[in-house]
């Protein structure tokens, strides 16, 4: 029966160096997640009539509605503008998070690993 002797990874990276690199990547990921959670993202709808701001935790932290957007006869339009602004702000937060993750992983798609 052959012994399982680990003599290192191809390219000269041994197990200790690989673990050190993984720990460094994990620390960077945690730093980026914390930074992401503290960022805010704003988007407008209706030509600036509605502005929604979300944070990196996907929580809405501010909503501004121009008084001119409030038409009691057309509440549906105001609702649509609020939804559009919030969704766009969420998309901006997601895009920023994906961009940061791509920078961290060197463009590798880790398939939900992180």
Secondary structure, DSSP 8 states (H G I E B T S, - for coil): ---------GGG--HHHHHHHHHHHHHHHHHHHHHHHH-EEEEEETTTTEEEEEETTS-EEEEEE-GGG--TT-HHHHHHHHHHHHHHHHHHHHHHHHHHHHHHHTT---TT--
